[in-house]
Amino acid sequence: MLMGKQTWEFKTKPAIIGTATVVGPEEGAGPLSNTFDFVYDNLEIDEKTWEKAERKLLEHASSLALVHAGINKEDLSFFISGDLMNQIITATFAAREIQAPYLGVFGACSTSMESLALAAFLTDAGGANYVMAGTASHNCTVEKQFRYPTEYGSQKPPTAQYTITGSGCAVVARQGTGPRITHATIGRIQDLGVKDPFNMGAAMAPAAADTLVAHFRDTGRKPGDYDLIVTGDLASVGHPIVKEILGRDGLSMEATNFDDCGLMIYDRDKQPFVIAGGSGCGCSAVVTYGHILQKMKKKELNRVLVVATGALLSPLSYQQGESIPCIAHAVALEQEGINS
């Protein structure tokens, strides 16, 4: 199962048998609007607080994912989830409703692929029949916790990103119909001393590059072996930096379909308020479980590598003057029936 130093190869190729994506109004107005299962027309998500709104997003997506998978919540072996709130309370309260054995994880915006990798590991090893991986974020909860409350109206620099309001969940099974999970590369902490919480792209880019190098080293694959390689929320600042770092390591991405979830989810010309692009736990989750998997099911994409990135700061670490440790986890997805 272990390939090289950081990569798991899943012999049974666990299947993603059902997914769901639920988003807010800004995401629903973006270029991927027709790939989401449900779009709320208000940021409140019909709740009284932002925190309850975020929880509702995850509860809604998790219930829809079960429906799409054709199973009941009683069939779940585990629910693996996390978010950006203190003590991952969005995931914990959603787990209270799901009532499946629960594993809470924190990878910041990398949580989508961290939870999916663990779900695949458990099912491939025979430790579970059905595992749900999911995460969520809400623009107003994250802004309030990590930056400034929306009501404050602070001006943001061009490097700033816009946390998406949305949730994505996937049900993973040992057997079943759906795109298969073949490999997962678990990242290492990278910290080049960036301290600016309004420049997450630059902070996270080295982590994405390090994990990509590890994935290609461990698997023996090359960038051209994938129809699409997509990073999670590096946006317009971080994505070019990754290309530059990889180029120095002899890995050119110029001939590869190389994109970023934070750039895909919004139209920055028509939605200038997102500034550098999207971010947040829900960003790579809703893009992957919606747009990307739909393209795979249509056989427009056969092999995809999703590299979700996360900035592991907290208000406490920022107040102490700490720099921002970052991480990236990669998961390889393949359409059924292709040769590995």
N, C-alpha and C positions, 0 to 999 in steps of 0.2 A: 504493500500500500504506500509506503514512504518512498518517494523518488527524490534522490539527491538529499538536500538539507531541509527544504521548506515546503515541499509539495506532496500532497496526497493524490494518489491515483485510485479512482474508485472502480474496482473490478466489475461490480454489478451495474454500474452506470445508473444510479437512482434517477427516477423520472419526476419531473415537475408535472403533477397531474391536475393541478388547478391553481389559478392565481386570481387576484383581485386588486384593482387600483381605485382609490377614492381620493379626489382632490378638491381644492378650493376654487374660487372664481378666477383668479389670475392664471392659474395653471390651465383651467378650462378654456381660457381665451387664447392660449398659446398654440403653436403649430402641431402639437400632439393631442389636441382636444378630443379627436375621435377615437383615441386609443384607450381612454379611461373608462372604467365601468360606471362611475358615478361622479358627477360634478355638482358640488354645492354652490349656490348662487350668492352665498354670504360668508364672510370670514368668521362670523360667530358660530357657524355650523349649527345654528338654532340652539345654542347653549348660552348660559349666563356668564361663563368665564372662558378665557382662552385655553386654560389648562383642561377644562372639561371638553372643550371643542376638539382639542388634539386627541384626547382619549376616545371620543366618539368616532373620529376618523379611523383609528386602529380597530375599534370594535366593529365598525361597519365593514372594513376591508376583510377582517378575519372571518366574519360570518359569510360574506360573499364568496371568499375563497373556498370555504367548506362546501357551499352549494355547487360551485363550479367543479370541485373535485369529486362530487357525488358521495360524500361521506358526512357523518355526523360528528359533532365535537367529542362525543364519547369514544369515537374511533381513534382519536389522536393519541399517540404515544407520548409526544412532547410538544410543547409550545416554546419556541426560542425567540426572544424579542428583546429590544432595547430602544432607547430614545435619547434625547438630549436634556431632558428635564432632570432636576436633582433626584438622585436615587432611582432613576429610570421609572418614575411613578406612572407614566403613561402606559408602559408595557405591563407593569405590575397590576394596575387596576383593570386592564383589559384581560389579563390572565385570570383575575378573579371571576370574570364573567365566563371565560372559556372553560375553566375548571379542568384543564389538562395539566399533567405534570409540567412544571415551568422551569425554564432555565433563562435567567435574565443576563444579558450581556451588554457591555458598553464599548462601542468602537467609534462613537460619534457618527460621522457621516459614512463610515465604513461598515456600519452595523448591518446593512442589507446583505452584504456578501459574507460577513463574519457569521451571521445566523444561518445563511444558506449553506455555507461550507460545513458547519457543524451538523446541520440537518442531514446533509449527504453522508457525512462520516458515520452518524448514528445508524442510518438505514443500511448503508453498505456493510457495516460491521455486524449487522444482525441484531442491533440493540433497540430497534424500533421498526414498526410497520408503517406508520404515518407520522410525519413531523411537519408542523407548520413553522415557517420562518417569516417574521414580519417586523416592520418598524414604521414609525410615523414622525412627522415634524409639523410644526405650525409656526408661521412667520412671527406672530405676535408673542408667543411664549418664548421663542429663542431670542428675539430682539430684546425683550424685557430682561432675560436672564444673563445674556452674554454681552449686550451692548447698551443701548438706551431704549426705554419704553417708546413705542410708536408715538404716543401723545407728546413726547418731548420735542419731536420734529428736528432732530439733529441732522446736520448736513454730512453726507458721507463722501469719502474720497472715491476716485475712479476704480480703485482696486476692490472696493466692497462688493459683496455678493448678496443676493436676496434669498433668504430661507424660504423654501417652498412649503406650502400648506398641502399636505397629502400623506397618504399611507398606502403601502404595498405589502401584500402577503402572498406566500406561495406554499402549497402543500407538496411535500416530497414523499415519494413512496419507493419501496424496493422494486416493485413491479407496477406497470401501468403504461398508459399512452401519454406521450408528451416529450418535450425536449429533455435530453439526458444531461446529467452532471457528470463530467468525466474526470476533472482535476480541480484541485483547490490549492493555491499557493498562499501560505500564511505569512504576512509581512513582519518586518522588524521595525522598531521605533527609529525614526529619523528626526533629527533636530539640528537645524543649521542656524539656530539662534534668532529666528524671527519672533518678534514679540507683539506685533501689530494684529489685533483681532479683526481688523478691517482688511487684512491681506492674507486670507486663508489660502488662496490659490498658490502663492509663492511658498507659503509654509508647508503645504502638503505635497507639492510637486516632487521633491526628492524621495518621498516615501513611495509614490507611484512608480517612479523610475526604478527604485531599488527592488520593488516587488516584480516588476516586469523583467528585469535582468535575471532575478532568481527563477522566475517561471520558465524562461527560455533556457537557462542553464540546466535546470533540473529535468525538464521534459525533452530537451533536444529539439524543440520546435523553434520556428522562426516566425517573425511577425507576419510574413506572407502566408502562413498556414491558416490564418484566421480570415474569415470574410469581414469581420468587424472587431476591432479592439476599442473598447470605450472605457474612459476613466470616469470616476464619480466626482462631480462638482469641483473641478479645478478651474472651470470657466475661462474667460478670455485672458487672464493673467497667468494662471498656472499651467494651462495646457501647452502653450509654446515653450515654457521652461522645461517640461518633461521631454519634449522633442529634442531640445538642445542638450540636455543631460544624456539622453540615450545616444545621441549622435556622437558624443565624446567617448561613449563606451563601445562604439562601433555598431550600434543598432539604429539604422536609418528607418524612420517611420514614414518617409515621404511617399513611398509606393504602396502604403498600407491604408486601408479604410480606418482611420484613427480619429475618434470623435470624443466628446465629453458630454455627460448627462446634463451638466449645468448649462451647456450651450444649446443643447437640443430642446430643452423643455420650454424655453421662452423665445420669442422673437424680440431681440434687443432693440431693433429699430422701431417697432410698434409698441414695445413695452419698456421704455427707457428707465423706468423706476427700478428695474432689476440690476442696473449698472453693469457689473462684469459678468453677470449670469446667475444661475440658480445654485443653491446649496441646501444643506440640511439632510437629516436621516432619510426623509422620504424621497429625496431627489433621485438617486440611482435606483431606489426600489420601484418607484412608479414608472420610470423610463424602461427599466429592464422587464418588469412583470407585465407591462402594457405593450409599448411600442416594439421592443426588441423581440419578445417571445411571440408576438403576433406575426412578425416578419419571418420568424423561424418556422412557425406552423404553416405559413404559406410557402415555405421553402425558398423564400427570397434571401434568407441567410441560413447557412448550414452549420457554421462553426463560429462561435463568438466568445471573446474573452472580456469579462467585466471586471474592472479593477476599481473597487470602491475605496475612496480615501477618507480619512478622518483626522481632525485636529483635536487632540486629547487635552485641551485646556479646560479650566474651570474658572469661575469668577474668583475663587480663592487663590489659585495659582497666579492669575493675572495680577491680583492685588499685591502679591508678594514679589512681583517683578520677574517672574519666571518666563522663560521662552516657551514656545509651543511644540511639544512632542507630537509627532504625526505618525500615522500608520496607513497601510493600504493592504487589502486582501483581494486576491484575484480568484475568480471561479470561471472555469471553462465549460461552455454549454455546446451541445451538439444535437442537431436534428437526428431523429431516429433513422437508422439504416445506413449512415455514412461510415466509412472506414476511419478508425482513429489514427 
